[in-house]
Amino acid sequence: MKKRGLSEVVSTLILLVVAVLLAGVVAYYATNVTMTRTATEDIQFAKAHVWVNSTGAIAAFKLQNLGGKDILIDKFSVRGVASPWADIYVFRVPTGTAIDGDMNITAYAGLSGAFVIIDSNNYTQSSADIPLISGGELLVYIVDPDNIQLDDIGTSVSMSVSTNNAQYITEVNVESATTQ
């Protein structure tokens, strides 16, 4: 009886092709999972400022959710220090409304209480994580970021927004809030 089977070369080639295909499938799956989770979330800062004078500091910026899914904002930080929710005031820009002007330099003393009116917009004091719909915009004021002092005028500081999937950072120069 004659034994028939695959030669060693053919067997090695089959094992090599199977290994390469398996590695390709694993790489494709990992890339797909990563891209699915991050590609649809995109936050953009606009009109970012940090003002300071002898009474205190104020950070202000506009956030736009340009991604394809709703997000939940977990934390706001200025210069790496998380701001407590009680120091954050938010105005949700109504859908279809365009905010063209810059953020208003607001007196430090004027930002207290549950509701504050700035430029005829009613800002609400935050108390927990903030949802932001896809295509939505927020105007945000942060009262007295902990580590911004008068001698920081002219220096660059970072501001960040954290969500479940990512952290978005921008840098601004600290400006004087004193009007002369």
C-alpha positions in Angstrom: 0.0 0.0 0.0 1.2 3.4 -1.0 0.7 6.2 1.6 -0.5 9.5 0.1 -0.4 12.9 1.9 0.7 16.4 1.6 4.4 17.2 1.3 6.2 19.1 4.0 6.4 22.2 1.8 2.7 22.3 1.1 1.8 21.7 4.7 4.1 24.5 5.8 2.6 26.8 3.2 -0.9 26.1 4.4 0.0 26.7 8.0 1.8 30.0 7.0 -1.3 31.2 5.1 -3.6 30.4 7.9 -1.4 32.2 10.4 -1.2 35.4 8.2 -5.0 35.4 7.6 -5.7 34.9 11.4 -3.3 37.8 12.2 -5.1 40.0 9.6 -8.5 39.2 11.0 -7.4 40.1 14.6 -5.8 43.4 13.4 -9.0 44.3 11.4 -11.2 43.6 14.4 -9.0 45.6 16.8 -8.9 48.6 14.4 -12.7 48.4 13.9 -13.4 48.4 17.6 -11.1 51.3 18.2 -12.4 53.4 15.3 -16.0 52.7 16.2 -15.6 54.0 19.7 -13.5 57.2 19.0 -14.4 58.3 15.5 -17.9 59.5 16.4 -16.9 61.6 19.4 -15.4 65.1 18.6 -15.5 68.2 20.8 -14.2 71.5 19.6 -13.3 74.5 21.8 -14.0 78.0 20.5 -13.6 81.5 21.9 -11.6 80.2 24.9 -10.4 82.8 27.5 -9.0 83.0 31.0 -9.3 86.4 32.6 -7.8 87.4 36.0 -7.7 90.5 38.1 -7.2 91.3 41.8 -10.7 89.9 42.7 -10.2 86.5 41.0 -10.1 84.5 37.8 -12.8 83.5 35.2 -12.4 80.9 32.5 -14.8 80.9 29.6 -15.2 79.0 26.3 -17.7 77.6 23.8 -17.9 73.8 23.4 -19.3 72.2 20.2 -20.1 68.5 19.8 -19.2 67.9 16.2 -19.3 64.1 16.5 -22.1 61.8 15.5 -23.2 60.8 19.0 -24.3 62.4 22.2 -21.7 62.7 24.9 -21.5 63.1 28.7 -19.0 65.6 30.1 -17.4 64.2 33.2 -15.0 67.0 34.2 -13.7 70.5 33.4 -10.1 71.3 34.2 -8.0 74.4 34.1 -4.2 74.0 34.3 -4.7 70.4 35.3 -6.9 71.1 38.3 -10.5 69.8 38.1 -13.1 72.5 38.8 -16.0 71.7 41.2 -19.4 71.6 39.6 -20.6 74.5 41.8 -18.1 76.7 40.0 -19.3 75.9 36.5 -22.1 77.9 34.8 -23.5 76.5 31.5 -25.8 77.9 28.8 -27.2 75.5 26.2 -27.3 77.2 22.9 -30.8 76.4 21.3 -30.7 74.4 18.1 -30.6 76.7 15.1 -29.2 79.6 17.0 -25.9 81.1 16.0 -23.6 82.6 18.6 -21.3 84.9 16.7 -19.9 87.2 19.4 -17.0 86.5 21.7 -17.3 85.5 25.3 -18.0 88.4 27.6 -15.6 89.5 30.3 -17.7 88.9 33.4 -17.1 90.3 36.9 -16.1 87.7 39.3 -18.6 88.8 41.9 -21.4 88.5 39.3 -21.1 84.7 39.1 -22.9 83.4 42.1 -26.2 81.7 42.7 -28.0 79.0 40.8 -28.8 81.2 37.7 -26.7 84.0 36.2 -27.6 86.2 33.2 -24.7 87.1 30.9 -25.3 88.8 27.5 -29.1 88.1 28.0 -28.4 84.4 28.2 -29.5 82.5 31.3 -26.6 80.4 32.6 -27.3 77.5 35.0 -25.0 76.4 37.8 -23.9 72.8 37.2 -24.3 70.1 39.8 -23.3 66.9 38.0 -22.1 65.5 34.7 -23.4 67.4 31.7 -24.9 65.7 28.6 -24.3 67.3 25.2 -26.3 66.2 22.2 -24.7 65.6 18.8 -24.4 69.0 17.1 -25.1 70.8 20.4 -23.2 73.8 21.8 -22.5 74.9 25.3 -21.2 78.3 26.6 -19.3 77.7 29.8 -18.0 79.9 32.5 -15.7 78.6 35.3 -15.5 80.7 38.4 -12.1 81.0 40.1 -10.0 78.2 38.7 -7.9 77.2 41.7 -4.4 77.8 40.4 -4.8 81.0 38.3 -3.2 84.0 39.9 -2.6 87.6 39.0 1.0 86.9 38.1 -0.1 84.4 35.5 -1.1 87.2 33.1 0.6 86.5 29.7 1.4 82.8 30.4 -0.2 79.9 28.6 -2.5 77.6 30.4 -4.4 74.5 29.4 -8.2 73.9 29.7 -9.6 70.4 29.2 -12.9 68.7 29.0 -13.2 65.0 29.9 -15.8 62.5 28.6 -16.1 58.7 29.0 -13.9 58.1 25.9 -11.5 61.0 25.7 -10.0 64.2 27.0 -10.0 67.3 24.9 -7.4 70.0 25.6 -6.8 73.6 24.4 -4.3 76.2 25.5 -5.0 79.9 26.0 -3.0 82.9 27.3 -4.2 84.3 30.6 -5.5 87.8 30.0 -6.1 90.8 32.3 -9.7 91.4 33.2 -9.0 94.9 34.3 -10.6 97.5 32.0 -8.8 100.8 31.7 
